[in-house]
Amino acid sequence: MNAASAARDSMRENHTVAAVDRVPGATRIMGVDPGLTRCGFSMLDMTADRKAHFVNVGVAGTDPARTLDQRILWIFNAASHWLDTYRPDALAIERIFAQEQVNTVIGTAHASGAVISAAAMRGVPVFFHTPSEVKAAVTGSGRADKASVGRMVTRILGLNAMPKPADAADALAIAICHGWRGGGIGSGINMSAQTQTHQGSRPAKARRAGSLTPAQRAWMEAEAKARR
């Protein structure tokens, strides 16, 4: 096998993408943990009673030795395949923070743009959630570590094992977060509320502060700190 063939073989998804019937009456949500080397993709159905039903999860990876344009195209094609196969009602993606390492931010931004473009081409609305918001949504703490997030995702979805690598579990957590807090399915959160972020999304806000759960309060505190 030559070097070119090896590089092509390394740029593939570590899962099978196949159509799955939607849970009756559910909202289908695609969650994405963007990354150029590893991009986590997830799909779940969320019913009005806030029950999350697992559909699929996986990671699309690219080889750093490949040219940037080919890596971005690979992520775009992988996202397109997921979107065309599962036809989600919404795509939730992690919002990028500039305080991360510059190289990491740039690569993540490239992958994020590819995924967002694929969704926009298909008319799928895109929503952004901060890492702290996602952690608070699934664990009750905006400072939870990846292991805690993975354990809670496993428990929430009733999986037999924790999704790996962490990018896969994070993608599921983002989808769960949007289903519970993103609005449109009785979550009590209005995505059109408050101020616009630097990426064009609008942070969520609870309609009645007095009805917040501990997890919701933790999320709101984490989100407020992220906007400072």
Protein Blocks (a to p, Z undefined) as FASTA:
>chain_A
ZZklmmmmmmccfbdcddddddehiacdddddddfklccdddddddfkopacdfbdcddd
ddfkbcfklmmmmmmmmmmmmmmmnopabdcdddddfkbcfklmmmmmmmmmmmmmmmmm
nopacddddfklmmmmmnopakbcfklmmmmmmmmnopabdcddfklmmmmmmmmmmmmm
ngononopafkgcjddfkopacdddfblklpcfklmmmmmmmmmmmZZ
